[in-house]
Amino acid sequence: MADGRIDAESFVNDVLPLEDWATGLDLVGKGRKVVFQVAGTGVR
């Protein structure tokens, strides 16, 4: 993008609630790109 922003959705494989951190770390160990969502926030 011309203004310096990136489209993060294009390289994120999984969005998990923060409570599933152990599962997320396991997925990261398998090469997946994981984003943790904090309770009360929405995915944009």
C-alpha positions as YAML, in Angstrom:
chain: A
units: angstrom
residues:
- id: 1
  name: MET
  ca: [0.00, 0.00, 0.00]
- id: 2
  name: ALA
  ca: [1.27, 3.45, -0.86]
- id: 3
  name: ASP
  ca: [0.80, 4.83, 2.66]
- id: 4
  name: GLY
  ca: [3.02, 2.21, 4.32]
- id: 5
  name: ARG
  ca: [0.27, 0.01, 5.76]
- id: 6
  name: ILE
  ca: [0.29, -3.75, 5.21]
- id: 7
  name: ASP
  ca: [-2.56, -6.22, 4.84]
- id: 8
  name: ALA
  ca: [-1.88, -8.52, 7.83]
- id: 9
  name: GLU
  ca: [-4.83, -10.78, 6.99]
- id: 10
  name: SER
  ca: [-2.94, -12.03, 3.94]
- id: 11
  name: PHE
  ca: [-0.27, -13.77, 6.04]
- id: 12
  name: VAL
  ca: [-2.09, -14.70, 9.29]
- id: 13
  name: ASN
  ca: [-3.18, -18.34, 9.40]
- id: 14
  name: ASP
  ca: [-5.13, -18.44, 12.67]
- id: 15
  name: VAL
  ca: [-6.81, -15.99, 15.09]
- id: 16
  name: LEU
  ca: [-7.28, -17.52, 18.54]
- id: 17
  name: PRO
  ca: [-8.56, -16.17, 21.86]
- id: 18
  name: LEU
  ca: [-5.73, -15.36, 24.26]
- id: 19
  name: GLU
  ca: [-6.96, -18.15, 26.55]
- id: 20
  name: ASP
  ca: [-5.86, -20.66, 23.87]
- id: 21
  name: TRP
  ca: [-2.24, -19.53, 24.08]
- id: 22
  name: ALA
  ca: [-0.89, -23.08, 24.49]
- id: 23
  name: THR
  ca: [-2.65, -24.24, 21.32]
- id: 24
  name: GLY
  ca: [-1.41, -21.12, 19.54]
- id: 25
  name: LEU
  ca: [2.19, -21.74, 20.55]
- id: 26
  name: ASP
  ca: [1.89, -25.32, 19.31]
- id: 27
  name: LEU
  ca: [0.66, -24.02, 15.95]
- id: 28
  name: VAL
  ca: [3.53, -21.52, 15.79]
- id: 29
  name: GLY
  ca: [5.92, -24.41, 16.37]
- id: 30
  name: LYS
  ca: [4.40, -26.05, 13.30]
- id: 31
  name: GLY
  ca: [5.09, -22.96, 11.20]
- id: 32
  name: ARG
  ca: [1.66, -21.32, 11.34]
- id: 33
  name: LYS
  ca: [1.23, -17.56, 11.81]
- id: 34
  name: VAL
  ca: [-1.01, -17.00, 14.83]
- id: 35
  name: VAL
  ca: [-2.59, -13.83, 16.23]
- id: 36
  name: PHE
  ca: [-4.09, -13.85, 19.72]
- id: 37
  name: GLN
  ca: [-7.30, -11.92, 20.28]
- id: 38
  name: VAL
  ca: [-7.81, -10.24, 23.64]
- id: 39
  name: ALA
  ca: [-11.28, -10.69, 25.16]
- id: 40
  name: GLY
  ca: [-13.58, -7.81, 24.35]
- id: 41
  name: THR
  ca: [-11.84, -6.84, 21.12]
- id: 42
  name: GLY
  ca: [-13.01, -7.61, 17.62]
- id: 43
  name: VAL
  ca: [-11.16, -8.71, 14.52]
- id: 44
  name: ARG
  ca: [-10.89, -5.85, 12.05]
...
